[in-house]
Amino acid sequence: MRGAIVDTSVWIDFFCGALKGSTRNQLLSLIDAERALITDVIKFELFVGTKSQQDFSRMRGYTSVLSCLSIPPASVDDFIVFGAQLRKRGLLGTYTDTAIAYLAQKHGLPVMSFDKYFTKLAAAEIIDKV
């Protein structure tokens, strides 16, 4: 499998031991192949969700081996246009989800997520979903 952006919802279940079945197997395959990717906003969500310094340090270790995508300053105008196009189609999400979708589309990567927003975007053929 090529790389995929793994959303916060999947990481939370994974770190809590609640991720099961084919989704867990797919994620482990991505991790083993060094193709599990995060974005800066996913990293932010994971870190602010930690409850202790120990969890924060553990999260730092987990995420340090993952490639992290972000919107470079030169692409901000493209991101704004992307968001405006989504709004016109009634598909604009939160800043976080829109940024993840933009990066997925820009890099030709699917998103692995339990978030229904990404399912809607995949149904509209804006992004691919794992």
BALOBA-1460 file (C-alpha; in Angstrom, 3 decimals):
// residues 130
<rec num="1" residu="m" x="0.000" y="0.000" z="0.000"/>
<rec num="2" residu="r" x="1.231" y="3.505" z="-0.757"/>
<rec num="3" residu="g" x="1.398" y="6.012" z="2.067"/>
<rec num="4" residu="a" x="-1.638" y="7.400" z="3.851"/>
<rec num="5" residu="i" x="-2.405" y="10.283" z="6.176"/>
<rec num="6" residu="v" x="-3.567" y="8.715" z="9.428"/>
<rec num="7" residu="d" x="-6.083" y="10.943" z="11.213"/>
<rec num="8" residu="t" x="-6.288" y="11.613" z="14.921"/>
<rec num="9" residu="s" x="-9.308" y="9.325" z="15.425"/>
<rec num="10" residu="v" x="-7.331" y="6.291" z="14.244"/>
<rec num="11" residu="w" x="-4.235" y="7.163" z="16.295"/>
<rec num="12" residu="i" x="-6.307" y="7.590" z="19.457"/>
<rec num="13" residu="d" x="-7.855" y="4.142" z="19.079"/>
<rec num="14" residu="f" x="-4.430" y="2.703" z="18.255"/>
<rec num="15" residu="f" x="-2.703" y="4.225" z="21.288"/>
<rec num="16" residu="c" x="-5.580" y="3.182" z="23.583"/>
<rec num="17" residu="g" x="-5.478" y="-0.408" z="22.309"/>
<rec num="18" residu="a" x="-8.983" y="-0.143" z="20.841"/>
<rec num="19" residu="l" x="-8.011" y="-0.405" z="17.152"/>
<rec num="20" residu="k" x="-8.945" y="-3.858" z="15.895"/>
<rec num="21" residu="g" x="-9.277" y="-5.947" z="12.761"/>
<rec num="22" residu="s" x="-8.367" y="-4.869" z="9.263"/>
<rec num="23" residu="t" x="-7.900" y="-1.217" z="10.227"/>
<rec num="24" residu="r" x="-5.283" y="-2.199" z="12.800"/>
<rec num="25" residu="n" x="-3.581" y="-4.476" z="10.271"/>
<rec num="26" residu="q" x="-3.561" y="-1.721" z="7.632"/>
<rec num="27" residu="l" x="-2.108" y="0.771" z="10.093"/>
<rec num="28" residu="l" x="0.586" y="-1.653" z="11.241"/>
<rec num="29" residu="s" x="1.500" y="-2.311" z="7.590"/>
<rec num="30" residu="l" x="1.778" y="1.442" z="6.977"/>
<rec num="31" residu="i" x="3.942" y="1.882" z="10.076"/>
<rec num="32" residu="d" x="6.198" y="-1.067" z="9.175"/>
<rec num="33" residu="a" x="6.671" y="0.316" z="5.653"/>
<rec num="34" residu="e" x="7.279" y="3.821" z="7.037"/>
<rec num="35" residu="r" x="4.282" y="5.080" z="5.064"/>
<rec num="36" residu="a" x="2.030" y="6.208" z="7.932"/>
<rec num="37" residu="l" x="1.946" y="9.998" z="7.722"/>
<rec num="38" residu="i" x="0.575" y="12.721" z="9.938"/>
<rec num="39" residu="t" x="0.106" y="16.438" z="9.482"/>
<rec num="40" residu="d" x="1.069" y="19.262" z="11.772"/>
<rec num="41" residu="v" x="-2.567" y="19.688" z="12.848"/>
<rec num="42" residu="i" x="-2.940" y="15.968" z="13.614"/>
<rec num="43" residu="k" x="0.249" y="16.162" z="15.657"/>
<rec num="44" residu="f" x="-1.189" y="19.191" z="17.475"/>
<rec num="45" residu="e" x="-4.409" y="17.323" z="18.288"/>
<rec num="46" residu="l" x="-2.493" y="14.313" z="19.576"/>
<rec num="47" residu="f" x="-0.209" y="16.374" z="21.815"/>
<rec num="48" residu="v" x="-2.908" y="18.600" z="23.306"/>
<rec num="49" residu="g" x="-4.940" y="15.483" z="24.037"/>
<rec num="50" residu="t" x="-2.306" y="14.035" z="26.349"/>
<rec num="51" residu="k" x="-3.202" y="14.091" z="30.021"/>
<rec num="52" residu="s" x="0.228" y="13.957" z="31.663"/>
<rec num="53" residu="q" x="3.844" y="14.821" z="31.032"/>
<rec num="54" residu="q" x="4.540" y="11.095" z="30.734"/>
<rec num="55" residu="d" x="1.886" y="10.746" z="27.998"/>
<rec num="56" residu="f" x="3.275" y="13.865" z="26.294"/>
<rec num="57" residu="s" x="6.788" y="12.384" z="26.277"/>
<rec num="58" residu="r" x="5.494" y="9.043" z="25.026"/>
<rec num="59" residu="m" x="3.587" y="10.822" z="22.229"/>
<rec num="60" residu="r" x="6.760" y="12.668" z="21.271"/>
<rec num="61" residu="g" x="8.506" y="9.320" z="20.860"/>
<rec num="62" residu="y" x="5.668" y="7.819" z="18.819"/>
<rec num="63" residu="t" x="5.357" y="10.772" z="16.453"/>
<rec num="64" residu="s" x="9.081" y="11.436" z="16.027"/>
<rec num="65" residu="v" x="9.406" y="8.554" z="13.565"/>
<rec num="66" residu="l" x="6.473" y="9.634" z="11.384"/>
<rec num="67" residu="s" x="6.746" y="11.900" z="8.373"/>
<rec num="68" residu="c" x="4.769" y="15.058" z="9.031"/>
<rec num="69" residu="l" x="3.141" y="17.121" z="6.283"/>
<rec num="70" residu="s" x="2.238" y="20.776" z="6.587"/>
<rec num="71" residu="i" x="1.000" y="23.513" z="4.305"/>
<rec num="72" residu="p" x="4.049" y="25.496" z="3.208"/>
<rec num="73" residu="p" x="3.711" y="29.291" z="3.109"/>
<rec num="74" residu="a" x="3.906" y="29.244" z="-0.702"/>
<rec num="75" residu="s" x="0.759" y="27.051" z="-0.823"/>
<rec num="76" residu="v" x="-1.461" y="29.074" z="1.523"/>
<rec num="77" residu="d" x="-3.265" y="30.773" z="-1.361"/>
<rec num="78" residu="d" x="-3.988" y="27.363" z="-2.940"/>
<rec num="79" residu="f" x="-5.303" y="26.145" z="0.408"/>
<rec num="80" residu="i" x="-7.621" y="29.148" z="0.638"/>
<rec num="81" residu="v" x="-8.954" y="28.467" z="-2.874"/>
<rec num="82" residu="f" x="-9.429" y="24.798" z="-1.944"/>
<rec num="83" residu="g" x="-11.465" y="25.817" z="1.110"/>
<rec num="84" residu="a" x="-13.559" y="28.269" z="-0.904"/>
<rec num="85" residu="q" x="-14.317" y="25.565" z="-3.454"/>
<rec num="86" residu="l" x="-15.381" y="23.187" z="-0.696"/>
<rec num="87" residu="r" x="-17.635" y="25.870" z="0.811"/>
<rec num="88" residu="k" x="-19.338" y="26.449" z="-2.562"/>
<rec num="89" residu="r" x="-20.086" y="22.719" z="-2.702"/>
<rec num="90" residu="g" x="-21.364" y="22.672" z="0.888"/>
<rec num="91" residu="l" x="-18.401" y="20.573" z="1.987"/>
<rec num="92" residu="l" x="-16.283" y="22.952" z="4.051"/>
<rec num="93" residu="g" x="-15.198" y="21.378" z="7.317"/>
<rec num="94" residu="t" x="-13.224" y="22.622" z="10.273"/>
<rec num="95" residu="y" x="-9.842" y="24.216" z="9.620"/>
<rec num="96" residu="t" x="-8.140" y="21.051" z="10.834"/>
<rec num="97" residu="d" x="-10.109" y="18.681" z="8.607"/>
<rec num="98" residu="t" x="-9.900" y="21.012" z="5.603"/>
<rec num="99" residu="a" x="-6.113" y="21.245" z="6.025"/>
<rec num="100" residu="i" x="-5.831" y="17.449" z="6.197"/>
<rec num="101" residu="a" x="-8.006" y="17.087" z="3.085"/>
<rec num="102" residu="y" x="-5.960" y="19.699" z="1.242"/>
<rec num="103" residu="l" x="-2.696" y="17.934" z="2.034"/>
<rec num="104" residu="a" x="-4.186" y="14.566" z="1.057"/>
<rec num="105" residu="q" x="-5.303" y="15.930" z="-2.295"/>
<rec num="106" residu="k" x="-2.086" y="17.869" z="-2.913"/>
<rec num="107" residu="h" x="0.090" y="14.807" z="-2.247"/>
<rec num="108" residu="g" x="-2.272" y="12.239" z="-3.794"/>
<rec num="109" residu="l" x="-2.617" y="10.383" z="-0.502"/>
<rec num="110" residu="p" x="-5.658" y="8.675" z="0.987"/>
<rec num="111" residu="v" x="-6.835" y="9.489" z="4.504"/>
<rec num="112" residu="m" x="-7.350" y="6.795" z="7.128"/>
<rec num="113" residu="s" x="-9.991" y="8.141" z="9.491"/>
<rec num="114" residu="f" x="-13.183" y="7.323" z="11.355"/>
<rec num="115" residu="d" x="-14.387" y="10.905" z="10.795"/>
<rec num="116" residu="k" x="-17.502" y="11.018" z="8.603"/>
<rec num="117" residu="y" x="-16.287" y="14.268" z="7.032"/>
<rec num="118" residu="f" x="-13.578" y="12.400" z="5.124"/>
<rec num="119" residu="t" x="-16.145" y="9.820" z="4.007"/>
<rec num="120" residu="k" x="-18.202" y="12.695" z="2.525"/>
<rec num="121" residu="l" x="-15.150" y="14.095" z="0.746"/>
<rec num="122" residu="a" x="-14.280" y="10.666" z="-0.638"/>
<rec num="123" residu="a" x="-17.861" y="10.201" z="-1.880"/>
<rec num="124" residu="a" x="-17.548" y="13.575" z="-3.629"/>
<rec num="125" residu="e" x="-14.247" y="12.341" z="-5.157"/>
<rec num="126" residu="i" x="-12.231" y="15.132" z="-3.541"/>
<rec num="127" residu="i" x="-9.932" y="12.768" z="-1.670"/>
<rec num="128" residu="d" x="-9.429" y="9.022" z="-1.360"/>
<rec num="129" residu="k" x="-10.109" y="7.240" z="1.895"/>
<rec num="130" residu="v" x="-8.473" y="4.055" z="3.192"/>
